Amino acid sequence: MDRRFFLKSSAAALTFAVAGRGISRAAEVPSGVLESRLRKAGKYDVVVCGGGPAGFTAAVAASRQGAKVALVERYGFLGGMATMGYVAPISEFAFGGERVIGGIPWEFVQRLEALGGAYVEWPKGNVDFDIELYKLCAQRMVLEAGVDLYMRSSLIGVEMSGRELCSVIIENKNGLEQLQATRFIDATGDGDLAWMAGVPMQGNPEGELQPSSFCFVLSGVDTDSPLLRRYMYHSGKKGSSQCTPVRDKLLELKKNGAELPDFGGPWFNSVMHAGSVAVNITRSAADSTDNRNFTRAECRLREDIFRFTQALREHFPEFKNCYVSSTAPQAGIRESRRILGAHTVTAEEYVSGIKYPDSISRGAHQIDMHASKGSGQVLIKLEQAAYVPYRALIADGFPNLIVAGRCISADRKSLASLRVQASCMGIGQAAGAAAARSLKEGRAVQSVDIQGLVEVLRSWGAFV
């Protein structure tokens, strides 16, 4: 069967003189044009694209099942939204005081805690963390599992044979490289690999995405003050984690004519060091799959970081000596591409806690919909801990591709819970185990023995 390469319609397409063909998804390149310029960097059982909470967990899971695994990550560290977005805390491992996500994700938390880099807040099971120790702990677990790491490598293309993926094309300081594999996991968050491969994506009938937030760390903060002791932690014991006094004051200032941008929360989060807090307050509509759009949004949000910092200094004694000590490498993303999978998780299913015949992970966080404009937020509590079906991780007709993280097949409302990190880790664990098992069974990913998969997950400590 003829093999074709699909490259992003960007610099890579221009390099191979195929720009202007009018192909919106990707530029199609005849194999002979490209193969002579590619370095074959490795051949694997499983290639995982994206080293965030879902991706690094998937890589560890697949490797522990005996697969030879490569993990591709565009930054020089692992952790995704936790470490490149400063999204804190890790939410949410428990429902009603009982832990519902376990196995490799919980092992990671325990190891991070042993390093002095995590503090678990019960009963919700939110996890405060040290950003740098998170990077170190994730890296150690991946390398100890025997995974080959391709850091600072951008995914720019995929080789297809019909609807089967044959290899991914990455770009780094070594040039263009090809990683061949039998199974692939898309944990890019934005569904980049699935999109390149031609997997159908869900539409967005509402016409808008949840906003991005550019998180940052403030130092010089009086973290021993009553305000911060109350609102810096998110156990749920004291009500909402949103810092109401600061929110009310900022809204009053806006009402009286102060030039303050739209904001969310604010939420102040422990980074495990006295005098410093991670801040989630900025808000802007943004499309992370559009380079120009996202660039403009990040530029606006960086300005907003310093506007809000000045407002905090001027109006709150706890922040009178604060300064921006660090900004996240990129703005946090709540919503972008989602595949149209074999089953789409709906909000009704999710909230009511329907257990599917192919349930492979859980969810505990309430549905959390942020308005793209203004300071609004809609919260919907779960009736019980939710379930995630394996069918939401796969698309019909793509026999060797699994997705993990926030690009799975879910409607917008259920995604507003599923996107949080603990949920993504649980999904990643299942994706990695399923990829390895499908190889052992000699089956397409759509035909994995679910009972066997569940037994593996339970043996690791997962609650499914």
Sequence and secondary structure as in RCSB ss.txt:
>XXXX:A:sequence
MDRRFFLKSSAAALTFAVAGRGISRAAEVPSGVLESRLRKAGKYDVVVCGGGPAGFTAAVAASRQGAKVALVERY
GFLGGMATMGYVAPISEFAFGGERVIGGIPWEFVQRLEALGGAYVEWPKGNVDFDIELYKLCAQRMVLEAGVDLY
MRSSLIGVEMSGRELCSVIIENKNGLEQLQATRFIDATGDGDLAWMAGVPMQGNPEGELQPSSFCFVLSGVDTDS
PLLRRYMYHSGKKGSSQCTPVRDKLLELKKNGAELPDFGGPWFNSVMHAGSVAVNITRSAADSTDNRNFTRAECR
LREDIFRFTQALREHFPEFKNCYVSSTAPQAGIRESRRILGAHTVTAEEYVSGIKYPDSISRGAHQIDMHASKGS
GQVLIKLEQAAYVPYRALIADGFPNLIVAGRCISADRKSLASLRVQASCMGIGQAAGAAAARSLKEGRAVQSVDI
QGLVEVLRSWGAFV
>XXXX:A:secstr
  EEEEE TTHHHHHTT TTS  SS EEEEHHHHHTT EEEEEEEEEEE  SHHHHHHHHHHHHTT  EEEE SS
SSS TTTTTS   SB  SEETTEE   SHHHHHHHHHHHTT EEEETTTTEEEE HHHHHHHHHHHHHHTT EEE
 S EEEEEEEETTEEEEEEEEETTEEEEEEEEEEEE SSS HHHHHHT  B   TT     BB  EEEES  TTS
HHHHHHS   STTS SS HHHHHHHHHHHHTT     EEEEEEEE SSTTEEEEEEE B   TTSHHHHHHHHHH
HHHHHHHHHHHHHHH GGGTT EEEEE SS B S    B  SS B HHHHHHT   TTEEEEE S EEEE SSTT
 EEEE  SS EEEEGGGG  TT TTEEE STTSSB HHHHHHHTSHHHHHHHHHHHHHHHHHHHHHT  GGG  H
HHHHHHHHHHT   
